[in-house]
Every structure is written in structure tokens, then in C-alpha cells.
Amino acid sequence: MKGWMYILKCSDGTFYTGSTKYLVKRIEQHQNGEGSNYTSLRLPVELIYCEEFERIDHAFYREKQVQKWSHGKKVALIKRQYELLHKLADCKNETHFKLQPVRKNLKK
């Protein structure tokens, strides 16, 4: 059965990453405060990114992978700035000099 990995933008600017078999229904649940405790406290939410998979377990695996990412790396994925993903994974130290050019690209 097909599955979806999705990212929601919450009203406070944070992201929620999830996976489901039924994307439209799941987004409606989140909007109605029934999706998760996290999103129910941060309504409204907006679907800003999704990926479709042939199998739900692949979507779940992708969800767990993306959940571990920094906010900046998720922004790069959402903006489809794939060339930045590797650079953002290189160093997690926010003050590290390698991230300075990457941050400038994310603000565009």
C-alpha cells in the first residue's frame, strides 16, 4: 500500500514531520486538533511538503530520517535546495564557519 511522508508548518513556525497512508484525511485530522498532541497545540497547520512512496514502511522510514534533521536542513528540503542537504549535514554546530554561506542561501 502506498504511503506519504509529510511536513506541516505549525502556527508557531515549527515543523511537524509525519507519515500516513491517507494524506488528505491525515491533514484534516491535524487541522481538527486530532492529529497529534504537538500539532493540536499549534493550530492552524499547513502542509508544506510531501513525498509519495510505494510502501507505507518506506514513508515511515523517511519520516524517522527527516525528524532527526535540523530546522535548516528541513527548510532546504522544502525549498528543494538539494545541493545544500549534504552541506547542512556536514556540521551541526551553528557557529561553525562552513554554515555561514549555507545560511545566506536559506534566507532567499
C-alpha positions in Angstrom: 0.0 0.0 0.0 1.2 3.5 -0.8 2.3 5.9 1.8 3.2 9.5 2.3 5.9 11.4 4.3 4.8 14.9 5.0 5.9 18.1 6.7 3.5 20.6 8.3 4.3 24.1 9.2 2.7 25.0 12.6 1.4 28.4 13.6 4.5 29.0 15.7 6.8 28.4 12.8 7.9 24.9 13.8 7.7 21.9 11.6 5.9 18.6 12.3 7.0 15.5 10.2 4.7 12.5 9.9 3.8 9.6 7.7 0.4 8.2 6.6 -1.4 6.0 4.1 -4.1 8.6 3.6 -2.6 12.1 3.2 -5.8 14.2 2.8 -7.5 12.5 5.7 -4.5 12.9 8.0 -4.1 16.6 7.3 -7.8 17.1 8.1 -7.2 15.3 11.4 -4.3 17.6 12.2 -6.4 20.7 11.3 -9.2 19.5 13.6 -6.8 19.0 16.5 -7.0 15.2 16.3 -3.7 14.6 14.6 -1.2 14.7 17.4 -0.6 16.5 20.7 2.1 18.6 19.1 0.1 19.9 16.3 -3.1 20.3 18.3 -1.3 22.9 20.4 0.0 24.8 17.4 -3.0 25.2 15.1 -3.5 26.0 12.4 -1.1 23.9 10.4 -0.2 24.0 6.8 1.0 21.2 4.5 4.2 22.5 3.0 6.0 19.3 1.8 5.2 15.7 1.0 6.8 12.7 -0.7 4.9 9.7 -2.0 6.2 6.1 -1.6 5.2 2.8 -3.0 5.0 1.3 0.5 4.0 2.8 3.8 7.0 1.4 5.6 9.3 3.3 3.3 7.3 6.5 4.1 7.7 5.7 7.8 11.4 5.2 7.4 11.7 8.5 5.6 9.7 10.2 8.4 12.1 9.0 11.0 15.1 10.1 8.9 13.8 13.6 8.4 12.6 14.0 12.0 16.3 13.9 13.0 17.2 16.8 10.7 17.8 20.4 11.8 15.3 23.0 11.0 17.6 24.5 8.4 18.0 21.1 6.7 14.3 20.7 6.6 13.9 24.2 5.1 16.4 23.2 2.3 14.4 20.1 1.6 11.1 22.1 1.5 12.7 24.6 -0.9 14.1 21.7 -2.9 17.6 23.1 -2.4 19.0 19.5 -2.6 22.6 20.7 -3.1 22.5 22.2 0.4 21.4 19.0 2.2 24.9 17.4 2.3 26.4 20.7 3.4 23.9 21.1 6.2 24.6 17.5 7.4 28.3 18.2 7.5 28.4 20.1 10.8 25.7 20.5 13.4 27.5 23.3 15.2 25.5 26.5 14.4 28.6 28.7 14.8 30.8 26.6 12.5 32.2 28.6 9.6 31.1 26.1 7.0 27.5 27.0 7.6 27.8 30.7 7.0 27.3 30.6 3.2 24.5 28.0 3.5 22.5 30.2 5.9 22.6 33.0 3.4 21.1 30.7 0.7 18.3 29.6 3.0 17.1 33.1 3.7 16.4 33.8 0.0 
